[in-house]
């Protein structure tokens, strides 16, 4: 674990979840969110299932979307759980008993992250058009911010009510005010700002990217009339 001061220390104890999760059809975990009383929810694929694990690590299926991947989860301040799916771009509202239904059709292919403001507004980071959407209480959708990247993959609110969003494709970190006006906070050579965490007045951003391509020295090959081949670096 790395502290906000950049100090490296042992991470918290790792606890294995119940084998019930291993026996399920879930092969991929796409999203995780904490619930109350130590429980956690996991959004999985390829069968679009949300699993719940209690504070003792005992897990069970909580909600089945009928879609492919649950790529974002949000536990709202009122206790509701929101689950976003990809590639359908739908957001489901799930009550504490595990009953749920489609709340919003975003019209986007991917929903990578969800965030809630202090006022209860819900925002979605989407792809593959790189937009941040605002989801109204009736499930209708409006574009809040349109980036220059194919994906917006992470989303968080700061103390002043602004959204902090991480892009995927260019890898910029944006600050977006409540009116939807955005500015670039950070631009890195890596192409995806995958996760953003607030630590007091500081931000920690996890950036990922493919390694640069291996550039090989070009070579020239000559075939001479006598059957001799000659190769030389260019």
N, C-alpha and C positions, 0 to 999 in steps of 0.2 A: 504494500500500500504506500502511496505517496501523499504526504500532507500538503496543505496549501503553502507551506514554507519550502517545499521541495525536498523534504526529508523522507528517506526510505525506511520503512519499518515492516514488521510482520503483519500480514493481513489478518482480518478476523477469522475465527475458526470456520472451516468449511464443513457443512453438514449435507450429507447425501439425502435427497428426497426419497419418498416411498417408492418401492419397486413397482407400484401400481402405474406410475408414469412410464416406466420402462415397458410394461406390458401393453400399453396403449399403442395406437397407430401413429402417434406423433414421432416423427423422425427429426424434426427441426424446431427449435425454439426461436421465434422471431421477436418476441417482446415479453417484458416482465414488468409488473407493477406491484407495489406493496399494498395490502389491504389493512384491515384493522386487526388487532390482537395477534400480530405476528404472522398473519397469513400472507401468501403471495399468490398472484395470478400469472399464468404463463399463456401467451398466445403462440400457437403452434401451427405447423403444416406437416404433411400436405393435405390434411383433411379439415383444416380450419376450425380446430377445437380449442376452447379456452379451458385450461385445467386450474384447479384450486388446490393449493397445499397449505395445510394448517401450520400452526406454530411448532408442531412436533415433526413436521416433514411428511405427514400422511397426505397423499394426493388422490384426487378423483376428478373425473370429467365434470365440468361446471356448466358449459354451454357449447353447443355445436352450431356453427354458422351455416354449414352446408356449402362453404366456399373453400378456397385453396389454402390461403395463408392468413393468419391474424398478425398483421405487421405492426400494430400499435394498440396500446391499452392505456386507459386513463381512468383513475378512480376520482370521481368528482367530489366536491365538498359536501354534496347532499347524500353521498354514499352510493350513488349509481356507478356502475362500471360501464365504460364505453369501450367497444372493441371495433377496430377498423380492419377491413379486409383488403387484400390485393390478390389478383389483379382486378377485382370488381369495383374497388373504390367506395365501398359502402361502410357506414358507421352504424353499429348496433348498440342499442341501449339495453342493459341487462340489470334486473333488479337483484336484491340480495338473496332471493330464493333460486336464482339461476334461470329465470324466465326472461326472454328478451325478444326483440324484433328490430327490424331495420328502422333507424331513426332518420338517417340522411343518406341521400344519393349524391355523392360529390361530383360525379361526371368525370372524374379523373381515374387513371388506371391504377395508381398506387397511392396509398396513404401510409406515410412512413412514421409520423409522430402526431400526437395530440397534446394540447395544452389548454389549461383553463385559467382565465384571468381572475383577479380578485372580485370582479363584478359578476362572475359566473358565465362569461362568454367563453365559448369553446372554439379553438382554432385547430386547423389540420394542415400539416406539412405534406405536400403531395408531389407526385411525378406522373408522367414524364414530361410535364410542361413547367415544372419548377414554380408552383404557386403555393401561397399560404391562403387558406380559405377560412372564412368566418362562418360558423354554423349557428343559425338562429335557433331559438327555443322550439319553433315549429318544425325544425328539420330542413328548412330552406337554406340555401348556400349562396354566398357572395365571395368574390375574389377580394381579399384584403391586401395582398402584395404579390406582385409578379416579378420574379427574379430573372436573371439572364442565364440561369442554369437549368439543366434538364430535370433536376430533382432538388427538393428541399427535404432533408433527411432527419433533422433534429430541431427541437422547438422548446423554448422555455421563456417564462416571464421574469423580468427583473423587478426591482423594488419600485421603480417609477412607472410601472404599467406598460413598459415597452416589451415587445417580443424579441427574443434573441433567437435567430434562425441559422442553421448550418446548411450550406449547400452541398450538393453532390454533382460533380461534373467539373466545376472550377475549384470548389473547396473554400469559398468565402464564408465569413461569419457576418451576419447582418443584424443591425438594430432597427426595429420597425416600430414606429410610434402608434398610438391608438387610432390615428387617422389613416394608417396604411402607408405612411411615407418611410422609406428605408434608406439606410446608409451602410456602407461597408465598414465594419469594425476591424476586420482582420482578413488578410489575404495571404495564403500560404501556397507553396509550390505543390503540396499534396492536394489531391483532387476531391476529397470528401471529408467534410466536418461531421463525422458520424455521431458524436455525442457531446453534449454540453452540460456541465455541472456548475452550479453556483456555490461558492464557498465564501460567505461574508460579502465583501466588496469585490472579490476576485472571481474570475471565470476560469474553469479548466475545460479545454477543448481536446477531444480525441480525434486526431486527423489520421486518415489512412489513404493509401494510394498504391498503385502498381509501381514496381521498381522501373527505373528508366531502361529502355531497350538496350540490349547489348549491341554496340556498334563495332562491326568487324572491319578490319583494314581491307579495303578493296584490293583485289588482285587481278592482274592482267595475264591471260594465258594465250600464248602464240603457238600455233602448229606450223612447223617449218616443212618445206617440201620433202626433206629427207626422212620425215617421220618423227623428228625430235620435237617434243613439247617443252616449251619454256614458260615458267610462271614467275612473275615478279610482283612485288607490292607496288601499288600506284601511289 
